[in-house]
Amino acid sequence: MKQHVQLPRLAVTALLVAIAAPVSSAQYAERPNLVGSGRKAVDVSGRSVKNQRVRAVHSDDHSLPGTSAWFIRRDPFLAYQLGRNLNFREFRERDGVFDATVSGLAGPMPDGTTAKITANNQTSCVACHNIPEGNPGGGANFSKDSGLGRNTPHYYGAGIVEMLAIQIRTEILLQADTDRSGWISAAEASSAGDALVEPTPGATPINFGDCALDGGTTGSPSFNNIIRVWYVDAAGRHVPGATKVDGVTTFGYNFELVIWGWGQGQTTRTRPTETDPTTVGRAALNPTNRAFLWDPYKTHGGLDSHDPSTTNDPDGDGVSEPTVSGAIQFPVTHRPSDRGIDLDELGFSRDDPDGDGHLTEISEGDLDLAEWFMLNAPRPAFRGTAEEWEQGVALMDSMRCTKCHVVDWEIKARDRDFTGDRRVFDLDLTWSSERERWEGELVRLYREVGHQFRPNYGAFRVRGLFSDLVHHNMGERFAETDFSGHVNRVWRTPPLWGVGSGFPWGHDGHSLTLEDVIHRHGGEGTVSRNLWSAASEADRRTVLDFLRDLQLYDIENTPADIDGDGTISEHFMVQGQDTGVERFNAEWLFNIPVRIQGLVAVRSGDVVTSFAATNIDQAYGQNLEYRRDRDSDGWPDVWDHAPDQTGYKDGVK
């Protein structure tokens, strides 16, 4: 097991008040103060970030109070909330947000020179992932790859998507890697054939391409573009700069599924296909949730991440040991900018790649917690009946939509090859037509052993993902000429769960109706588009209604049975306070739940419930040994050379 790193060796009744401010919508800056305190940082809704910005200390030793492993194993819903707050926090200048140039151009297109993105332009993930606000949503278009921009996808169910990607990789290895070395040799590739993966047991296999080398005993495999390849020596170690198996310095290859991204990146397919004879297309963006975090932290916020977990690859094969959340990383293709070359005696990086004086802007522990939130982010839901589900799926089958938009997948239970479902909970939602609201059930996927919460690592049927997780040529109506002039027609099949809460649709966000995005299908989607056009008006309307019922929701305000008593209380009591309708709010599930302020009177004369917290330090563990920050400068005392002197840049300055 990976040893913990970066650890310094140091001793280690309703309240009625009159207020001047009206009730307002939540923001994602720090708003920890109570209503009536006379301070600016107040939020009646309780949705804003309550905990102070303190860099999290990484560890895989769960006995060290306040480290990332301690939160994940000892207080997993607090770990979820801390990760949620890192996903949505509005970072400030004192946190090191942005590099020297705000809204500068960055990142090369395939021509090697043209910039592909506007960098240093956002202070928070929620700036783009904001439908619905304060959730792992999407919707906003941003400047990337072309003048048409890129539509921000939601990441509800992100942990499920990542687990499927890693599972698919494992299944392909099991088919081709006969000696179980963890990589595919030239000899193994020659007899492996197509990489076929069943989404559920007995279902039609999905073809992820050809494992064989295009030169027989040399060359490159012809995988689908969602797979990115690198080449290895006779011991399976990555050979930098290698572009194929040559039998001299390289004798095989390894690979990843680049699961996040519409289709941008570099190609790994070397041969044209029958459906795409001229353009090989390009791969996507990030292969893991962790990379999905530190990449935009840097690109959009100018926040450098120091993350030894990503680069923890002792055998040099390009695949890391699992993170605290259990996901392997791929340092050959994806590693953060802060390499940690210059570590001080307390264990944090002094590299400062962007030269702004702010060190270790995003810590390894921060990424542990933010990744934990993404792993457990609830999945989308269906706003309809079982009969409507069956009818909608049947019609999509008849139109051959489900050939690419594969309905269901299954996460395999843990065994010697597979990791199983690594989440600690699932939020299972149904729509109550009687009460006209979502109603959920918190399904616990863990067992308690002493003071530890351990995932069950069981199997999980993923209902309604609607994607084969493959890239396809989608024809001229989806063609994009990027900034450098390259024409791309190859895009990942977007999961349709949550599509009913979309708008706009398409990789470029230029389809303003579901009908339009369906009519844009060409290339490999032509047959389905023609069957859609030939269907009766009633059948098309039924399919559209079905798609509109594949929805996102406001996670924290969703009525749900979270205490396991089989009912949803209309007056859920937490820490002696009536919090209203029982709902999924992770703060009610902490080891020490948040105690809300309760009833307050505002200047208008209304009496409202304030969800501001009266016990933030205790509930959020801000006084735990590895979390405590006496001078509130963002550096925990165990990492601070001057723990009583405010120094936002490095703990001293």
N, C-alpha and C positions, 0 to 999 in steps of 0.2 A: 504493500500500500504506500502511496505517496506520503512522504513525511511532511509535517506542517512546516511552513517557511514564514519568513518575515515576522517572526515573533521575537520581540526584544527580551532579553534575559533580565527583566526587572521584577522586583517584588510585585510579584504580581497578585327632606325637607325642601320644598322648592325654594330657590333663591329668586327673589323679585328685586330687580334693580332697574333704574331708569338710565337709558343710554341715548346718545345723540345720533348714532349711525343707524341707518335703516338696514333691514335684512337684505343681503346681497348674494349673488351667486358666488360659488367657490372659485378660488384661484389656487395655483400650485406653487406659490411662494410659501415660506414659513409663516404660519399664522397660529401661534401657540397660545395666545392670550385669551382671557375670559371676557365675555360680554360685560360691559360696564367697568372695565379696568381703566378706561381712558386712554388705552394704547391703540396704535394703528393696526397692529397685527392680530385682528380678530376675525373669526369666521363662524357665524351662527350655525351654518350647515354641517360643520365638522369635516368637510371634504378636503380642505386644504392640508398641506403638510404640517404636522404638529411637531415632529421631532426635529431637533437641531441638526445641522449638517456636521457630521463627524465621520471621518474616513473609517470604514470598517476594517478591522484587523482580520486577516485571513488565518485560518487554521483548519486542519482536519482532525484536530483533537477536541472532542466535544466536552471535555472537562474544564476548559478554560472559559470562564464566564464573560460573555460579551463578544467573543470571537464569532466568525461566520458559522463555523461548525457547531458551536454551542447553540446559537439561535436556531439553526436548521434542525438539529436533533432534539433540543430541549424545549423550544418554543416555536414550532414551525409556522404558526399563523402570524406571530410577530415577525419572523423572518420574511414571510410573504408580504406583510405590510411595509416593512423597511425596504424591500425590493420594489414594491409598488411605488413608494415615495421617491426612490431613485429613478424609476422610469419616468415619473411625471414632474419631478422637482424642477423649478425654474432656477437654474444656476446663476449666480451673481458674479460680479467682477471679483469680489473677494474670494470666490471659489475657483478663480482662474479661467472663467469662461472666455472663449475666443482667443485666437492668436493675435499677432501684431496687426494683421489685416482683417477687417470685418467685411464679410460678403466678397471675398476674393474668389478667384477661380482655382480649381484643383482637380487633380486626377486625370491621367491621360486616357483618351479614347484609343481604339485599336491601332490608329495610325501612329501612336507613340508620342504625339505632340499636343493635339487639340485637347483642351480641358473639357471634362465631362460634367462638372457639377459646380454649383455655387457653394462654397464652403464658408464656415464661420458665420452662419446666418440664423441660428436658432439657439435659444437658451434652454429649451426643454423639448423632450420627445413629444409632449402633448401639443406642441405647436402644429404638428402634422397629424399625429395619431389622436384625433380629437372628435371623432363621431362614433359613439357618443362621448361627450367630454368626460375626462377623468377615468377613462377606461382604455384597454389596449385596442382602440379603434383605428380608423383610417379616414380616407375620404379626401383629404386635401391634396391638390396637385403641387408639385414643387419642381424647381428647375433642375433637370437632370437629363443627360444623354441627347436630348433634342429640343428644338424650340417649342415642341408640344408639351414637354414636361413628362413627369411620371406620377401616376396615381398612387397615393399612399395606401397600402393594404392594411387591413386590420390584423392583429395577431392574437385574437381570442383563440384558445386551444393551441398556443404556440408550442407547449411542451409535447402535445400529442404529435404535431407535425414533425418536430425534431426527433422524437423517439421512432417514428416511422422511417425517417431518413436513415438513421443509424441502423435500424433493423434491416432495411433494404440492402444497405451496404454489407451487413453481416451475411444475409442470405446469398448475395452474389459471391462473397468470399467462400461460403460453404460449398457452392457449386464448383468453383474454379480452383480454390486453394487447397488442393488435395493433401498436402503435407502439413496443413494448419500452421504455416509459418507466419501468417498475417499479411502476406503479399502474394502476387501471382507471378510465377516465373514464366519464361518463354515456353518451356515445355508444357506447363499446366495450361497456358493460354491456348496452345494449339489444339488441345482436346476439349476445351471448355464449351465452346459454342456460344449460343445466345444466352444472355443474362435474363432469365425468366423468373418473375416473382409473383406469387399468388397474393392478392390483397386480403382475401379471407380463405380459409381452407376449402379447397375444391372449386374456387372461382377461376375464371379464365385468367391465365397468367398475363402479366404486363411485361412487355419486352423492353429492357433497358439498354439494348444494343448487343454488339458482338464482342466477346472477350478476346477473340483471336487477334493476333497481330497481322497488320495488313501486308507484311512482307514474309509471312510464314513464321520463321524463327526470329525475325527482327521486325522493327517498325512499331506501330502504335495500335491500340485497340480502337474499335469503332463504336464507342458507347454513345448513347443519347446525350445531348448537350448538358443535361442536368448533372452529369458525372464529370468531374475534373480529375485528371490523371497526373501523377509524377513518376519518375523513373528511379530505379534502385540498383545498387550493386549486388554482387553475389551473396552478400550477407543481409540483403534487404534494407540497407541504409540508403537514404535519399542521396542522389547525385545532383548537386546544384547545376542548373543550366542545361541538363539533359533534356532532349526533345523526343527521344525514342529509345527503344531497346536496340542496342547495336551489337551485343555479344562480345564486346571488348571491355567497356567500362560499365555498361548497364545490362542487366540480365533479367529484368522483370519490371513490374510496375505496381503501384499502389494507387488508391483513389478515394474520393469523397463524393457525396451528393451535395450539390450546392442548392440547398432547399429554399433559401430566401432570395427573392428577386424576380422580376418579371422576365429577364432574359439578357441583361447587360453583363459584360465581363468578357473573358477571352474564350475562344473556342477550344474544345478538346476533341471534336470529331474531325477525322482526317479525310473521310470519304463522303461524297454526296450520297443522298438517298434517293430512292425511286420517286418520292413525293417532293423532294427538294434537290433537284439535280445541279443547281448552280451556286446556291448559297449554303454554306455550312452553318451559318448562324453563330450565336455566341452564348456562352454559359451565363449563369446568374451571378449572385452577389456574395452571400454568406452561407456557410455550411452548417452553422450551429447558432443557437440562441445567444451564446456568449459573444460570438463575433458580431451578431446582430446588434449587440449592445455597444461594445467598445468602438466599432467602426463608425456609427453615427455620432457617438459621443465626441470622437475626434473630428469627423468630417463636418458636422453641422455645428458643434459647440466648441471646437478647438480645445477639447479636454483630453489630455494624454492619459492613457491607461498603462499602469504597470501591472503585468499579469503573468507571473511565473507559472500559473496553472496551465496557460495556453502552451507554453514552451516546454513543459515537463515531459520530455520524450527521451528517456534514458537509452533506448536502443536505436534511436536515430532513424526510425522507419517513416517519420512524418506524421505519426499518430500519437497523441499525448496519453498519459494516464488519465483516468476519469477525474473530473472536477469534484468538488464537494457535493454537487447536485447529481453527479453520476454520468456526465456526458463527456465523451472523448472530444478532443479538439484536433485541429489540423495545422500545426505550426509551419509546415512547408509552404502553404498557400496563404495562411491568415495568421498574422501575429501583430499585436499592438505596437504603437510607435515607441513607447518608453521601454527600452530593452533592459533597464536595470543594470547597466554596466558599472555604474558608480553607486554602490550602496554604502550608506553610512553605518555607524556602529549600532544604530537602533533598527536597521533593516529596511529603510525606505529609500527609494531611488532619488538620486540627485541629478539625474540625466537632464531633465528639463528640455525635451526635444524642441519645443516651440519657443524657448528662450524668453518666456514672460516672467520668470522668477517664481512661478507657482509650481511646487514639486508634487509629484505623485497625485495629480489632480483627481484621478479615479484609481482607487486602490484595488488590489486583488480581492480583498474582502467585499468591497462595493460590488464588484462583478459577481461574486458568489451569491450575494443577496438579490441583486437584480435578476440574475439567471434563475434563482429559485422562484421568484414571482412569475417569470415567463414560463417555467416548467409547469406551474400549477394554475396558470391563467385559465379560467373557465372557458368552456367551448360554447359556440353559438347554439341556438335552440330553434325548434320548429313551432310556429304559431298556428297549429291546426290539429285535426283529429287523426287517429290511426288510419281511418278510411281515406282521408284526403292525402295522407302520405303515400299509401299504396297506389292510389290512382295517379298521383303526380309522378311517382317513380316509373310506373308502368307506361305512361305516355312518353316520358323521356327515353325509356328503353326502346319504344316503338320508333322513335325518331333518331335512334342511335346516338343520342347525346351522351349516354352513360358509357359508351366505348372509351371516351376520354375522361368524362366527368364520372369516374368510378365512384359508386355510391358509398360503400362501406369498406373499412379496413379492420384488421385485428392486430393489436399489440400482443405479441406472444408472451407467455409467462416466463419467468426467469428460469434458466437452466444453465448448462455449461457454456452455451453459445450466446444466449440472449439475456438482456438485463431485466426484462419485464417492465411493468408500468411503474415508473419511479416517482409518480406523484403521491401526495399524502391525502388528497381529496378530489372528488369530482362533484360538480354542481349540476344536478339533473333537473331540468326545467320542463314544465308543461304549461299550456295555456288554459286558464280557466275562463270559459265563455260565460259562466254564471257570474263571476266577479269581475270579468274583463280585466284580467291582470295575469302576469306571469306568476307562477308559484313553483318554488324549488324545494329540493331536498339536498342537504349536505351529505354526500356519501363518503364516509371515512374509509380511506384506503391504507390505513396504518394500524399497527398494534402498539400498545403501550407496554414497554418493558422497563420496569422501574420508573425512572424519570425521563426515559427516552421514548421518542416517537419514531417508530421504524416502519418504512413503507412495506406493503405486503408483496410488492414486485409480482403481482399476478397478471393474468391476461385481461385485456379490455377490448370490447367490441366498439370500434369507432363508427358511430352511426351518422351517416350523412355528411361525409367529408366532400364528396363529389369532385375528386381529382385523381388522376393516375400518377401525378407527380412526375410527369414527363414533359419534355419540350416538343412542340409541334410547329410545323410550318403552317401559318394561318392565312397565307395569301395576301393579295394586294391591298385589301381593305384594312388590314392590320399592319401593312408595311410602314416602317418608320425610317426616314432618312435622318441619321443622327448629325450632330454638329460637324463631324469630319467628313460627311458624305457617304458613309457606309450605310447600306440598306439592310435592315433587319426584318425578317418575316417570321422568326422563330421565337415562340414564347412558351413559358410554362403554363400548363393547364391550371388556371386559378381554382382553388377550392371554392365551391359555391356556398359552403355554409356561411351564413351571414350576408349573402348577396342581396337579400331583400331589404337590407338596411344600407345598401350601397348608395350610389349617386355621388359622383358619376361612375361609369363603368369603363372597362378597357384599360390597357396598360398606360394609355395616355390620358385617361379620364375624359375622352371626347365623345363618348356615348352617353347621352342624357336620358335615355330610356332603355329598358331591358330589351324591347323590340329591336332597337338600333344595334345593340351589341350582338344580338343573335344574327341579324342580317349582315353584319360585318364578317361573319365566319366565312373563310374561303380556304384554299389549300386543303389540308387534311380535314377541315371542318365542312367542306362543301356538301357532302352527302347529307349530313345532319341538317344543314341550312335548307337544302332543297326539300327534305322531308318535312321540316317545319313549315315551309311555305306552302306545301301541298296539303297540309293537314286542314281539318275543318276549323272554322272560326271558333267553335265551342272548345275544341281540343287545345287550340293555341291559348285561348283565354284561361283554360284550366291550368296549363303549364305556367303561364305568367303569374296566376294567383298562387300557385305552389311555390314558385321562386320567391315571390314577395313575402311568403311566410317563413323563409329561411332567414332568421333575424338575429341581430345583436340585441343587447339590452344593457341597462345600467346595472352593473353587477352589484354595487353597494346598496342600491335601493330596491333590489328584487326581494319580494316577500319569500321567505324560505324557512323551512324547519331546520334549524341549525343545532338544536339541542337533542335531536333524536327521539322526541316524544311522540312523533307521528302527527303533530298538529302545528299550525302556524298561529302563534299567539297574536292577538291584536294589541296586547299590552305586555311587551317583552321586558322583563325586569333584568337589569344588569347593574351590579354594585348598588342595589337599593334604589335605582332610578328607573322610571318607566321610559323606555326608549321608543315606544310606539310599536308599530307592526314588526314582528320578528322578521329579520332580513339578514342576508349575507353581508355582514360587516365584519371583516377579520378582527377588528378591535374588540369585539365581544368574545373572541375565542383565544385571546392571549392568556398566558398563565395568570397574569394579573390584568383582568379586563379594564378597559378604559371606563372611567366613571364620568358621565356627562354632567355638564353644569345644570341642566334641567330647565325649568320654567323661568323665563325672564320677561319683564315688561319693557317694551320699547317706547320711544317718545310718542309714537302715533297712538298709544294706548293699547295696542295689541299685546297679547301675552303669547309668546312663542316658546318652543323648546330649543334651547341652545345645546348643540352637540359639541361645543368646545369642551376640552378635557380638563378635569381638576387634578388629575394624578399622572401627568405626562412622564415625569421622571421615573416613577415606579413602573407604570405600564409599559413604557418603551425601553426600559432597561438602561436608562442614561447614566445610572450610577454604578453599573457593572464594571468590574476591574478593567477589562479591555475596551470599554466603551466610554468611560468617564473622560470628560473634557472640561476641566475646571475653568480655563480662560476662554472657552467658547470660540476658539479660532479654527475649528474644524480638524484639529489634530488631537487624537486621544492622548491622554497623559503619558501612556506607555510609549508613545512615538514622539513625544514632544521634549526637545532639549530645554525648553523653558515653560513648563506646564502652568505657571502662574503669570506668564507674560504673553499677551495677545500678539500672535504673529501669523497672519493668514497664509503667507507664502510658504513658509517652511516650519512653522511652529515658533520661530524667533522673530523673523523679519516681518 
